[in-house]
Amino acid sequence: MTKTHEIATEQAVVSRFYDRLDELRALFRARLAAVRKSGPSGSPQNRSERDAFAALYEDRANQLDAIEDRLCFGRLDADDGATTYIGRIGLTDAEHRPILTDWRAPAAAPFYRATAAHRLGIWRRRHLTVERRKVVALEDDLLDVDRPAGVELAGEGALMAALSQGRTGKMHDIVATIQSEQDRIIRSEVPGALVVQGGPGTGKTAVALHRAAYLLYSHRDRLSKSGVLIVGPSRTFLRYIDQVLPSLGETGVVSTTIAGLVPGMAITAVDTPQAARVKGSTAWLRIIENAVRARERVPAADEVISIDGVQVVIRRDDIAGAIAKARRRHKPHNEARLTFVKEMLRVLTDQYLVADGQSPDSEFRGVVSEDLRTNRNVRRALNIAWFPITAEDLIADLFAKPHRLEQAAPMLSPAERDAVRRERGAGWSVDDVPLVDHAWQLLGPIDDGSRDRDAEREREQAVAFARDVLDGSGAGGGIVDAETLASRFSAGRVGGSTADRATHDRDWVYGHIVVDEAQELSAMAWRSLIRRCPTRSFTIVGDTAQTSSAAGTRNWEHRLARPFGHNVHIETLTVNYRTPAAISDLAVRVARAAGLRVSTLTPARDVPDAIRIEPTGPGASLTAALRLGVAEAAKLADGTVVVITSQAPSARQWLAQYAKTNAGLHDLTRISVASAQDVKGLEYDVVVIDEPAAILSGPGGAADLFVALTRATRRLVVSHSADLPAGFALPHPGR
């Protein structure tokens, strides 16, 4: 059978899959439209059911809409004559018979794991290349050499073709080309924390995202309720990966950075390495607890207050008793304050009534209590004893007021306290976020009772609506009253998708968390994440050789031992699929010369003339690098270019001005400017590095330079006027 005939045969099968996909899309869209058309009328139970069905249909329709490109990418031919097609999702025909197998299903595992030595009952694996619903190529892996090949064999052609594609600024999934060592990690069911350690280009991020999709498929009942959180190093990175999970059929995932864990915190400051190291320490667990306790204090003396001619005494012993009672509730500080205030108002009300000659059970007790609550002097005294404060204000006070930090942090040295000293309004850094997050857990929101009043008002409205329904319809028959109906209505509300609810709930607990570039996280950052996943089910992705944060991880076992105990399993990826061999070798040489402990990588491919070194005149390297970047972008038929420099703000200004003065002459959409920190986890076709020595001497040091050197998939260009760091020597400099 000719290859052309084979492609035509496969085209008929793939077209059938797309026809079924279109049928299902139309079906769920029609069901969703019908539910929405029915409107909000009917009983609360009926409305609740409609909301649930609408959410279900919308979720399924969105999932099917996200599955378009490369719906089917593989085929397995078994020894027993069975044929299985592998795709992004599973499909059944109108009679519910399977026609396409989800790549995560056990039946699809041989597509990634079968070898000639261990065939797993498979004699042929076929890779299909599909573009816009059209089968354009196929490639067979013949696992049983005694069988006819059928078509020309091409070895690892599918993988190499995927690696050679130009970058678009968005990460693609690797579902069609997952390798055996990657598949084993993706399908791993180890409890606790799974660490995926690997050098640049080894596919750590892709493996982690595909594992998230696999877990969502395998544990749908549990994870659909609690959700999965993806934590990345930057918003740029999150935008880069944002299409991977939807393309695999998963749309209900929340993604954020460490900076985004606390809503409303604008990150505008950058800490010194020493400040970052101090703030990353778990000593802050005790420091913040001490700072909160300092806002719950017994005054030095009793205070006499006169109210309408009646004297009441705010006694130290009464305050101490009220504080003890509030603490026994084990509630956050601001919530427990309500207990403290109620107890003090009870004591003061009793005292007032007795002093005024009234019984403690007087009918005016409520009036007296309200007068005491609103009295300026009483409020001031109670606030001094138990001060309501936001998490942000608590941490800002510690930084800005040396006496408060000294009181709360006796375990820090004077130099360490000086390192975190900062005036109010100086801006937040990413290292502050875990501190504010922990303070929030101990403090909670400031609540003056308005939330209770809002809830009560909402409850009254719901009861009034339920009463109108019963009166107008005659329903209930005297058995169901308005209160019961309102309760059922409230309980049946659907609050949107899991991802929507998790995003807006600061106390949400996730079923699984994926952390990328995890080597940069401090011990306090880990505490923030574990609080969001008490089961400690994590996929942790990183490379300790790329750690640039002073508070980051140099050793996984050491950093993760305390939060995860013995439930840490480390897998190592060793094949570099991204970086051409010459660039990879150069990066390893430079990193080792700078003192980094970098493991040897096995490059999967090489590219001719992958490195070019361009010396420039003194102080001219940045302009030269930018011009080189423009020239490289002009050469590309597809793909992306980045100029990595320690002078990123100046470089962006130059590029913006260049675009204005050369409008129409160059397409600059392919080129971007970034610092080494900005490009963590990203990849580009061409990387232009400005002054490697300046990057090496910057805050991130050798780790930042190693990151910069390993982002290119095709070509690395180096512009420099200063001497190159050790390890840059090439057989043919200047090529």
C-alpha positions in Angstrom: 0.0 0.0 0.0 1.5 3.4 -1.0 2.0 6.2 1.5 -0.5 8.3 -0.4 -3.2 5.6 -0.1 -2.4 5.2 3.6 -2.8 9.0 4.2 -6.2 8.9 2.3 -7.3 6.0 4.5 -6.4 7.8 7.7 -8.0 11.0 6.4 -11.4 9.2 6.2 -11.0 8.1 9.9 -9.9 11.5 11.1 -12.7 13.2 9.2 -15.1 11.0 11.1 -13.7 12.1 14.4 -14.1 15.8 13.5 -17.7 15.2 12.3 -18.5 13.7 15.7 -16.7 16.5 17.4 -18.9 19.0 15.5 -22.0 17.0 16.4 -21.2 17.1 20.1 -20.4 20.8 20.0 -23.8 21.5 18.4 -25.5 19.2 20.8 -24.2 20.9 24.0 -24.6 24.4 22.6 -28.3 23.6 21.8 -28.8 22.1 25.3 -27.2 25.2 26.9 -29.4 27.5 24.8 -32.5 25.6 25.7 -31.7 25.8 29.4 -31.0 29.6 29.2 -34.2 30.2 27.2 -36.3 28.6 30.0 -35.5 31.7 32.1 -35.4 32.2 35.9 -39.0 31.3 36.6 -40.2 28.2 38.5 -39.5 26.9 42.0 -36.1 27.5 43.6 -35.3 23.8 43.2 -36.1 24.0 39.5 -33.9 27.1 39.1 -31.1 25.4 41.0 -31.3 22.4 38.7 -31.3 24.6 35.6 -28.2 26.5 36.9 -26.4 23.2 37.5 -27.3 21.9 34.0 -26.3 25.2 32.4 -22.9 25.1 34.2 -22.4 21.5 33.0 -23.4 22.2 29.4 -21.3 25.3 29.2 -18.2 23.6 30.7 -18.5 20.7 28.2 -19.1 23.1 25.3 -16.1 25.1 26.2 -14.0 22.0 26.5 -15.0 20.8 23.1 -14.4 24.2 21.6 -10.8 24.2 22.9 -10.1 20.9 21.2 -9.6 21.5 17.5 -6.0 21.3 16.4 -4.6 17.8 16.1 -7.6 16.1 17.5 -6.1 12.7 16.6 -2.4 12.2 16.4 -1.7 8.5 16.8 -2.7 4.9 16.1 -1.8 1.6 17.7 -2.0 -1.7 16.0 -2.1 -4.7 18.4 -1.0 -8.2 17.9 -4.6 -9.4 18.3 -5.7 -7.3 15.4 -7.3 -4.4 17.3 -6.7 -0.9 16.2 -6.8 2.1 18.6 -6.7 5.7 17.7 -5.2 8.1 20.2 -6.3 11.7 20.6 -6.6 14.7 22.9 -9.9 13.6 24.3 -12.0 10.4 24.1 -14.9 10.3 21.7 -17.8 7.8 21.3 -20.2 7.5 18.4 -24.0 8.0 18.6 -24.3 4.5 20.0 -21.7 5.3 22.7 -19.1 3.0 21.2 -15.5 4.3 21.7 -14.0 5.6 18.5 -11.1 7.8 19.8 -9.1 7.1 23.0 -8.0 9.8 25.3 -4.3 10.0 25.5 -4.5 9.7 29.3 -6.5 6.5 29.3 -4.6 3.3 30.3 -5.2 1.9 26.8 -3.2 4.8 25.3 -0.1 4.2 27.5 1.6 1.8 24.9 1.7 4.7 22.5 4.3 6.4 24.7 5.9 3.3 26.4 6.1 0.5 23.9 9.5 -0.3 22.5 10.9 -3.1 20.3 12.3 -4.8 23.4 9.0 -4.4 25.3 6.2 -4.2 22.8 3.3 -4.3 25.3 1.3 -6.3 22.7 1.7 -3.6 20.0 3.3 -4.4 16.6 3.0 -0.9 15.1 2.8 2.7 16.3 1.7 5.3 13.8 2.2 9.1 14.2 -0.3 11.2 12.3 0.4 14.8 11.4 -2.9 16.7 11.1 -3.1 20.4 10.0 -6.5 22.1 10.0 -8.3 18.8 9.9 -6.2 17.4 7.1 -3.8 14.5 7.5 -0.6 15.7 5.8 1.9 13.1 6.9 2.3 9.9 8.8 5.1 7.9 10.2 5.3 4.4 11.5 7.4 2.9 14.3 7.6 -0.9 13.5 8.0 -2.6 16.9 7.7 -6.2 15.5 10.5 -6.6 12.9 8.8 -9.7 11.5 5.8 -7.7 10.2 5.7 -5.6 7.0 6.3 -2.0 7.6 3.4 -0.7 5.4 4.9 2.7 4.9 8.4 4.2 5.0 9.8 4.3 8.5 11.2 7.6 9.8 12.5 6.8 13.3 12.0 9.9 15.5 10.7 12.1 12.8 7.6 13.2 14.6 9.7 14.4 17.6 12.3 16.2 15.5 9.6 17.9 13.4 8.0 19.2 16.6 11.3 20.4 18.0 12.1 22.3 14.7 8.9 24.3 14.6 9.2 28.0 15.0 8.0 29.5 18.3 4.9 31.6 18.4 5.1 33.1 21.9 2.8 30.4 23.2 3.8 27.0 24.5 2.5 24.0 22.6 1.5 20.8 24.3 3.7 17.7 23.6 0.9 15.2 23.8 1.8 13.7 20.4 5.5 13.3 21.1 5.7 12.5 24.9 8.8 10.4 25.4 9.0 7.3 27.6 10.8 8.9 30.6 8.3 11.8 30.4 5.3 9.5 30.2 6.4 7.6 33.3 6.4 10.8 35.3 3.2 12.1 33.9 1.3 9.0 34.9 3.0 8.7 38.3 0.6 8.3 41.2 3.1 8.9 44.0 1.6 10.5 47.1 2.8 13.8 48.4 5.3 15.9 46.4 6.7 14.7 43.1 9.8 16.8 42.1 10.7 17.0 38.4 14.3 18.1 38.4 16.0 18.7 35.1 18.2 21.1 33.2 17.1 23.6 30.6 15.1 22.2 27.7 14.3 18.9 29.3 10.6 19.4 29.1 9.9 19.9 32.8 7.1 22.4 32.3 5.4 20.3 29.6 5.6 17.2 31.8 4.1 19.0 34.8 1.2 20.4 32.7 0.5 17.1 31.1 0.6 15.5 34.6 -2.0 18.0 35.8 -4.2 17.0 32.8 -3.6 13.3 33.6 -4.5 13.7 37.3 -7.7 15.7 36.3 -8.6 12.8 34.1 -7.8 10.1 36.5 -9.2 11.7 39.7 -12.1 13.7 38.1 -14.5 13.3 41.0 -12.0 14.7 43.6 -10.2 17.4 41.6 -13.3 18.7 39.8 -14.6 19.8 43.2 -11.3 21.2 44.6 -9.4 22.2 41.4 -5.8 22.4 40.4 -3.6 25.5 41.0 -0.7 26.3 38.6 2.0 28.6 40.1 4.4 30.1 37.7 7.4 32.5 38.0 5.7 35.4 36.1 2.6 36.6 34.3 4.5 36.4 31.1 5.2 32.7 31.8 1.5 32.1 32.6 0.4 33.7 29.3 3.0 31.5 27.6 1.5 28.3 28.9 -2.2 29.3 29.1 -3.3 27.3 26.0 -1.7 24.0 27.0 -4.3 22.6 29.3 -7.3 23.8 27.3 -5.8 22.1 24.2 -5.7 18.9 26.3 -9.4 19.2 27.3 -8.9 20.9 30.7 -10.3 24.4 31.2 -11.0 24.4 35.0 -7.5 25.3 36.3 -6.5 28.4 38.2 -3.1 29.9 37.5 -1.2 32.5 39.4 2.3 33.7 40.6 3.5 33.9 44.2 2.9 37.6 43.8 -0.7 37.0 42.9 -1.5 34.9 46.0 -2.8 37.9 47.9 -5.3 40.0 45.9 -4.7 43.7 45.7 -0.9 43.7 46.4 0.9 45.6 43.7 4.5 44.5 43.4 6.6 47.5 42.7 9.7 47.0 44.8 12.7 44.6 44.5 14.4 43.4 47.7 18.2 43.2 48.2 19.5 39.6 48.3 20.0 40.0 52.1 16.4 41.2 52.6 15.1 38.4 50.4 17.0 35.9 52.5 15.7 37.3 55.8 12.1 37.5 54.6 12.2 33.9 53.2 13.0 32.4 56.6 10.3 30.5 58.5 11.2 32.6 61.6 8.5 34.9 60.3 5.9 32.4 61.4 6.8 33.2 65.0 7.5 36.9 64.3 4.1 37.5 62.8 2.4 35.6 65.6 4.2 37.8 68.1 3.2 40.9 66.2 -0.4 39.8 66.3 -0.3 39.1 70.0 1.2 42.5 70.6 -2.1 44.0 69.3 -3.9 42.1 72.2 -2.7 43.7 75.3 -3.7 44.5 78.9 -3.4 48.2 79.7 -1.0 49.4 82.4 -3.8 50.7 84.6 -7.5 50.8 85.1 -9.4 53.6 83.3 -12.5 55.4 84.7 -15.0 56.6 82.1 -18.2 58.7 82.8 -21.3 58.1 80.7 -24.3 60.2 81.3 -23.1 60.9 84.8 -22.5 57.2 85.6 -19.0 56.0 86.1 -17.7 52.7 84.7 -14.2 51.3 85.2 -12.4 49.5 82.4 -10.4 47.2 84.7 -7.2 45.4 83.7 -8.5 42.2 85.1 -11.7 42.4 83.0 -9.7 43.0 79.8 -7.3 40.1 80.6 -10.3 37.8 81.1 -12.0 39.0 77.9 -8.7 38.5 76.0 -8.3 35.0 77.4 -11.9 34.1 76.5 -11.5 35.4 72.9 -8.3 33.5 72.4 -9.9 30.3 73.5 -12.1 30.5 70.4 -9.0 29.9 68.2 -10.4 32.3 65.6 -8.3 34.9 63.6 -7.5 38.0 65.5 -10.1 40.3 63.9 -12.8 37.8 64.1 -11.9 36.9 67.8 -12.1 40.7 68.5 -15.8 40.5 68.2 -15.9 38.0 71.1 -13.6 40.3 73.1 -15.8 43.3 72.5 -19.0 41.5 73.3 -17.5 40.2 76.6 -16.3 43.6 77.6 -19.6 45.2 76.7 -21.4 42.6 78.8 -19.1 43.4 81.8 -19.4 47.2 81.4 -23.2 47.0 80.9 -23.6 45.0 84.1 -21.4 47.6 85.9 -23.3 50.5 84.5 -26.7 49.1 85.4 -25.7 48.3 89.0 -24.1 51.8 89.4 -27.3 53.3 88.1 -29.4 51.3 90.5 -30.9 49.1 87.8 -31.2 45.3 87.6 -28.7 43.5 85.2 -31.9 42.2 83.5 -33.3 45.7 82.9 -35.4 46.2 79.8 -32.9 49.0 79.0 -30.0 46.7 78.8 -29.8 46.7 75.0 -29.9 50.5 75.0 -27.1 50.8 77.6 -25.0 48.3 75.7 -25.4 50.2 72.4 -24.5 53.5 74.2 -21.4 51.9 75.6 -20.4 50.5 72.2 -20.7 53.8 70.5 -19.1 55.8 73.2 -15.8 57.3 71.9 -13.8 56.7 75.1 -15.0 53.1 75.4 -14.2 52.4 71.8 -10.7 53.9 72.1 -10.0 51.9 75.2 -11.2 48.6 73.6 -9.2 49.3 70.4 -6.1 49.9 72.4 -6.6 46.6 74.2 -7.5 44.6 71.0 -6.5 46.5 67.9 -8.2 45.6 64.6 -5.6 45.7 61.8 -5.2 44.5 58.3 -2.5 42.0 57.2 -0.9 44.7 55.0 -0.8 47.2 57.9 0.7 44.7 60.3 3.6 43.8 58.0 4.1 47.5 56.9 4.3 48.5 60.6 7.0 45.8 61.3 9.1 47.1 58.4 8.6 50.8 59.2 8.8 50.8 63.0 12.0 49.4 64.4 10.6 49.0 68.0 7.7 46.8 66.7 10.1 44.6 64.8 12.5 44.4 67.7 9.7 43.4 70.0 8.3 40.7 67.6 11.6 39.4 66.2 14.2 39.0 69.0 15.5 36.0 67.0 16.7 38.3 64.2 20.1 40.1 64.5 20.2 43.9 64.3 21.7 43.6 60.8 18.8 41.3 59.7 16.3 43.8 61.1 18.0 46.6 59.3 17.9 44.6 56.0 14.1 44.6 56.0 13.7 48.2 57.2 11.5 50.2 54.8 9.4 53.3 55.0 5.6 53.1 54.6 4.5 53.5 51.1 7.8 52.3 49.6 6.0 49.5 47.8 5.7 45.8 48.1 8.1 43.1 46.9 7.3 39.6 45.9 9.1 38.4 49.1 6.5 40.3 51.2 3.6 38.4 49.8 4.0 35.2 51.9 4.4 37.4 55.0 1.2 39.2 54.3 -0.5 35.9 53.4 0.5 34.4 56.7 -0.6 37.5 58.6 -4.0 37.2 56.8 -4.4 33.7 58.2 -3.8 35.0 61.7 -5.8 38.2 61.4 -8.6 37.6 59.0 -10.5 40.5 57.5 -11.6 43.5 59.7 -15.2 42.9 60.4 -17.3 45.6 62.1 -20.4 43.4 61.9 -21.4 44.6 58.4 -20.9 41.2 57.0 -23.4 39.8 59.4 -25.8 42.6 58.7 -25.4 42.0 54.9 -26.0 38.3 55.3 -29.1 38.9 57.5 -30.5 41.4 54.9 -29.9 38.9 52.1 -31.6 36.3 54.2 -34.7 38.5 54.8 -34.9 39.2 51.0 -34.8 35.5 50.2 -37.5 34.7 52.8 -39.7 37.6 51.4 -39.3 36.2 47.9 -40.1 32.6 49.0 -43.2 33.9 50.8 -44.4 35.6 47.6 -43.8 32.4 45.7 -45.9 30.4 48.2 -48.7 33.0 48.4 -48.9 33.5 44.6 -48.8 29.8 43.7 -50.5 28.1 46.6 -47.6 25.7 46.7 -46.4 24.2 49.9 -49.8 23.1 51.2 -48.9 24.4 54.6 -46.1 21.8 54.9 -43.3 24.0 53.5 -42.9 27.5 55.0 -41.1 30.5 53.6 -38.0 30.0 55.8 -37.6 26.4 54.6 -38.0 27.3 51.0 -35.5 30.1 51.3 -33.0 27.7 52.8 -33.4 25.2 50.0 -33.0 28.0 47.5 -29.8 29.3 49.0 -28.3 25.8 49.3 -29.1 25.0 45.7 -27.3 28.0 44.2 -24.5 27.3 41.8 -21.7 29.7 42.2 -19.9 29.2 38.8 -17.2 26.9 37.9 -14.6 25.5 40.4 -12.0 27.8 38.9 -14.2 30.8 39.2 -15.1 30.1 42.9 -11.5 29.2 43.8 -10.1 32.4 42.2 -12.4 34.6 44.4 -12.1 32.6 47.6 -9.0 33.5 49.6 -9.4 30.5 51.8 -9.9 28.0 48.9 -8.2 24.6 49.3 -7.0 22.9 46.1 -6.7 19.2 45.4 -3.3 19.5 43.6 -0.8 22.3 43.0 1.8 22.5 40.2 4.7 24.8 40.9 7.1 25.8 38.1 10.5 27.3 38.5 10.1 26.1 42.1 13.7 26.5 42.9 13.1 30.2 43.4 10.6 29.8 46.2 11.5 30.7 49.8 10.6 28.6 52.8 7.8 31.1 53.6 6.4 30.9 50.0 6.2 27.1 50.4 4.2 27.6 53.6 1.7 29.8 51.7 1.3 27.1 49.0 0.9 24.2 51.5 -1.8 26.2 53.3 -3.7 26.0 50.0 -3.3 22.3 49.7 -3.2 20.6 53.1 -3.1 17.1 51.5 0.4 18.1 50.2 -0.3 16.8 46.7 2.2 18.7 44.5 4.0 18.5 41.2 7.2 20.5 41.7 9.3 21.6 38.7 12.7 23.2 38.8 16.4 23.1 38.4 18.6 24.0 41.4 21.4 25.1 39.0 19.1 28.0 37.9 18.4 29.3 41.4 18.9 33.0 41.5 16.9 34.1 44.5 18.9 34.4 47.7 16.0 32.7 49.5 15.7 30.0 46.9 16.4 26.3 46.9 19.9 24.7 46.4 18.9 21.3 47.5 15.4 19.8 47.2 15.7 17.3 50.1 16.8 20.0 52.5 14.2 22.5 51.4 11.2 20.1 51.2 12.0 17.9 54.2 10.1 20.0 56.8 6.9 20.9 54.8 6.6 17.4 53.2 8.4 15.0 55.5 9.2 11.7 53.8 6.5 12.2 51.0 9.0 13.6 48.5 9.9 11.7 45.3 12.4 13.1 42.9 12.5 12.3 39.2 15.3 13.6 36.9 15.0 14.5 33.2 18.3 14.3 31.4 17.6 14.8 27.7 17.7 18.4 26.4 15.0 18.6 23.7 15.2 22.4 23.2 18.8 23.6 23.1 21.1 22.7 20.1 24.1 20.7 21.3 26.7 23.5 20.6 24.7 26.0 22.7 24.0 23.5 25.5 27.8 22.6 25.7 28.7 26.3 25.9 26.1 27.0 28.6 27.4 24.1 30.7 31.0 25.2 30.3 30.3 28.8 31.3 28.1 27.7 34.2 30.7 25.4 35.6 33.5 28.0 35.2 31.3 30.3 37.3 31.0 27.7 40.0 27.5 26.3 39.3 26.9 22.6 39.9 25.4 21.8 36.5 24.6 18.2 35.4 25.7 17.1 32.0 22.8 17.4 29.5 22.2 15.0 26.6 21.1 17.2 23.6 18.5 15.6 21.3 19.7 17.5 18.3 22.2 19.9 16.8 21.9 22.9 14.5 24.7 24.1 12.2 26.2 27.5 13.0 24.1 27.8 16.2 26.5 30.3 17.9 27.7 33.7 16.8 30.0 35.9 18.9 30.1 39.7 18.0 32.7 41.9 19.7 31.8 45.6 19.7 33.4 48.9 20.6 33.5 50.1 24.2 30.0 50.8 25.5 28.3 49.9 22.2 27.1 46.4 23.0 23.5 47.2 23.8 22.8 49.1 20.5 24.7 46.4 18.6 22.7 43.6 20.3 19.4 45.3 19.5 20.4 45.8 15.8 21.5 42.2 15.7 18.1 41.2 17.1 16.3 43.2 14.4 18.4 41.6 11.8 17.8 38.1 13.1 14.0 38.7 13.2 14.2 39.8 9.6 15.7 36.5 8.6 13.1 34.3 10.3 10.2 33.0 8.2 8.6 32.1 11.5 9.6 32.1 15.2 10.6 34.6 17.9 13.7 36.6 18.9 14.6 38.0 22.3 17.3 40.4 23.3 18.4 39.5 26.9 20.2 42.4 28.7 20.8 43.8 32.1 19.6 47.1 30.7 16.1 46.0 29.7 14.3 49.3 30.4 16.7 51.3 28.1 16.6 48.6 25.5 12.8 48.7 25.4 12.9 52.5 24.9 15.4 52.1 22.0 13.3 49.4 20.4 10.1 51.6 20.7 11.9 54.6 19.1 13.4 52.4 16.4 9.9 51.1 15.5 8.7 54.7 15.1 11.5 55.9 12.9 11.6 52.7 10.8 7.8 52.1 10.5 7.1 49.8 7.6 10.7 48.8 7.1 10.8 46.0 9.6 8.3 43.6 11.2 9.2 44.0 14.9 6.4 41.8 16.2 8.8 38.9 16.4 11.3 40.6 18.7 11.1 41.3 22.4 13.4 42.6 25.1 13.8 41.0 28.5 16.1 40.5 31.5 17.4 37.1 32.5 14.8 37.0 35.2 12.0 37.7 32.7 12.8 34.7 30.5 12.7 32.0 33.1 10.7 29.0 31.8 10.4 30.5 28.3 12.0 29.6 24.9 12.8 31.5 21.7 14.1 30.6 18.3 16.9 33.2 18.5 18.4 34.6 21.6 20.7 37.7 21.5 22.6 38.3 24.7 24.0 41.7 25.5 27.1 41.8 27.7 27.2 38.4 29.4 29.7 39.8 31.9 27.1 42.3 33.1 24.5 39.6 33.6 27.0 37.5 35.5 27.8 40.3 37.9 24.1 41.1 38.4 21.9 40.0 41.4 21.2 36.6 39.9 24.8 35.9 39.0 25.8 32.7 37.3 22.3 31.3 37.5 20.9 34.2 35.4 23.6 33.8 32.8 22.9 30.1 32.6 19.2 30.8 32.1 20.0 33.4 29.3 22.3 31.0 27.5 19.8 28.2 27.4 16.6 29.8 26.0 17.5 29.4 22.2 16.1 26.6 20.1 17.9 27.6 16.9 20.6 30.3 17.3 22.5 32.2 20.0 24.1 35.5 19.3 26.4 37.2 21.9 27.2 40.9 21.7 30.0 42.2 24.0 32.5 45.0 24.6 33.7 43.7 28.0 35.7 40.5 28.3 33.6 37.4 28.0 33.3 35.2 31.2 35.3 32.1 31.4 34.1 29.2 29.4 33.1 31.2 26.3 36.1 30.1 24.2 34.8 28.6 20.9 36.7 26.7 18.2 35.8 29.4 15.7 35.1 32.7 17.5 33.0 35.2 15.5 31.2 32.6 13.4 
